[in-house]
């Protein structure tokens, strides 16, 4: 009896491990199925000839014949928007993005341990930017890849996640030929509404080719330097000027995020404005 028990016990533990592994891999089976169904729906919509729901009012069908062109492509993102999750774990964020009622998502999530989760195909539009504007772009969801970095907004970003992030950014930059200046933050595109990613190592990213940063030696701006125009040229929406100044300082100053430009802030702004021209 004792020898049988010795045999059964390790088998039991093995069974538990196998069951746990199966549960882990199937944890998101339901939401993955929903993703696949939605993607299939989009595929059907795209391949319909003529396109569905694209008639033109008062124009008869025979005056709008369908002739399929041979030169076309799919969505090409031109921006990468970085966020911090403002949540306590990657698991919490994954859950948030797999609940339909939240209506939010991003293409990638980077965990504190450096593990990267892809949640939306790059070619699809994720709901990460919200109401936003950068330069003349007013629908950043449609023109960007969103990356959420697992951070509650009150802690340092970890070395593993920054290394993984740089790897992901390198792949995206090469794949879609995204300009260095187009790697920006949520706060940049939504001044006054968002402040993330906060206390983020933008200088380090810039040194790797993602985002611009100011030079170590700064020149005094001329007396007629127009700070508002400079913010606008960089890309900031200056409709709410104080919010735009705060967003600029969240990204480029960090030690002081007040809504006023100090003489030192203007040195930084003047240097960056010339890079963005």
Secondary structure, DSSP 8 states (H G I E B T S, - for coil): -HHHHHHHHHHHHHHHHHHHHHHHHTTTHHHHHHHHHHHHHHHHHHH-SS-TT---TT--GGGS-----S--------EEEEEE--SS-HHHHHHHHT-GGG----SEEE-TTS-EEE-S-TTS--S-S-S--BTTB--HHHHEEEEEE---SSS---HHHHHHHHHHHHHHHHHHT--GGGEEEHHHHSTTT---STT--HHHHHHTTSS----SS-----TT--HHHHHHHHT---SSHHHHHHHHHHHHT-S---SS--HHHHHHHHHHHHHH-
